[in-house]
């Protein structure tokens, strides 16, 4: 019934008994009747608490969420967070510094590799091109970011890259677009383990060319030495066999002498050429007075000029050029020597040294036999002679002008030839900025 009845009885003075009863709801009944209200209130309180908790949490957490991680010390937040924020600031600074160093290194690497004349390519383990510098892309004429097979179809290129990818370094030569390259591929180990191979491409066209020239030179030298020696041997044999009449012996020994002298000149010229090559490696450029140098050459060649009945004149002014004196001396000497040798009796040789708009001009002009147009382009080649028999008579070896060209190259000087057969020849050498070289 959810109710309890309470009774109370009192005996009155007249002897009667007064009894009263009262029925009240018991605790269970009370709970049952107020359960709905209580539940509603509880739900309300819970909701309210949840809202309040949410709001409170939000207001507590907001400063954390709003922390500017890039500038931790600029945040207005709980004091308790200060040590954490200053550590963060320190770490940020360290990260920034590391990033800057990395960026600088990357830029440095990019600048170096993009300005390199050598090609540099990095391949991943699976043969993908991770990076290729401008030179490599130009040489291999492919595209970076693709497979190594797309970068170039050359057989030697594929062989070296495949070898490096399989862990074995390999070097090969590759001919492409008229040039010669060395391809050196190496497997990458250690810190860069991600990149499986590196390919280095070096243009060796010039050294190949000079190697070829050296080979040709050796062949020519042997040939040039053989010719006079064969003559000497021949003459000696004839004399030895008694096939020469007594009165002809001086004629034959004269020929032997001439051939031997030629041989000696040839050997001297060859030695000179290799000596110049050798010396130039350690050549120290100093200011050299071209005019004074020409005076020395004129002094030395005057007897020869007189013998040939050729006048030798020097004109101009003192001009200093930065140079290697022995090489410059050979240059002037050979030009003047040729101008005398390829002349005619009564001819002249005019040497002129002058300053010319920041340049020094040396020209050697003669009115000798001249050079036909078709030979002009070849006279600076080693052992090249326009007229072998005439050159032989004058004791020429065909090396004189190649020494001149050599010296001009060493001094970055421009060589030019003007010549008309039977009229004469002028060979000029123009050096750069003579004023800079003038001694203090
Ligand atoms: P060589 O030892 O024969 O003189 P060079 O190299 O000095 O060799 O010269 C090559 C050739 O160029 C000579 O054989 C000659 O035919 C020609 N030559 C050089 N200088 C003159 C010149 N001044 N006049 C005419 N021909 C010249």
Boltz pocket constraint, residues with backbone or C-beta under 6 A from the ligand:
constraints:
  - pocket:
      binder: B
      contacts: [[A, 334], [A, 335], [A, 338], [A, 339], [A, 340], [A, 342], [A, 366], [A, 368], [A, 369], [A, 370], [A, 371], [A, 379], [A, 380], [A, 381], [A, 384], [A, 385], [A, 386], [A, 387], [A, 391], [A, 395], [A, 396], [A, 397], [A, 398], [A, 399], [A, 400], [A, 401], [A, 402], [A, 425]]
      max_distance: 6.0
